[in-house]
Structures are given as structure tokens and as C-alpha cells.
Amino acid sequence: MKTLIFSCDADTLAPLQIAIQGDQLNGENVLKTDSSNLGVVLYNGVDGQKIPLNQFFYVDRDTRFLLQAIPVKDDSGKPLVGYNFSANATMISHYY
């Protein structure tokens, strides 16, 4: 598991929204990697909720946002070979 910590300092009372945009593995809420049998599930490390891909969600701007990335095997019937992999996503944030 990899955890990234984000904080936003802004002089506004508007709610903060974040979206993680990326390709989904097999149409599920799992980020696609360059390995055919491996994906990455993203979690909000503050509340433990799975982060929806490609849609905005609200974040408490008064606390840090923790993004946790956990690799997951796609098909339990297929072997998974250990090697380096990569996944790409874009994080968008705005006050709405």
C-alpha cells in the first residue's frame, strides 16, 4: 500500500471537490495498469472509503486528504508474475 498526503490551503468557504480520472480495469472501479492481470484500488485514507473513479466527491478541506493505493489481482484464475508496473491517473480538485 502507498499513501499520499494532500492538503489545500485556500481562503474560501466553498466545498472542496476532487476527482481521480483514469482508465478502469474491466469496467470496474479499479484503476487499470500496464499489467493485464493487475489493477489499483484507491481509498480515502481518512475514512477508509473506496474512491470512485471519474467522478467528483467532496473532501473535508479542514483536514488532510490521504490517498491510499492498493494493488489488486484482477482474475484469481490467472497467474500474476512479479515485476514493475505502472498506472496513470489525473487528480482534479476545485472549490465549488
Beta strands, then each sheet from edge to edge (+ up, - down):
strand 1: 2-6
strand 2: 16-21
strand 3: 31-32
strand 4: 38-44
strand 5: 57-59
strand 6: 65-73
strand 7: 90-95
sheet 1: 1+ 6- 4+ 3-
sheet 2: 5+ 2- 7+
end
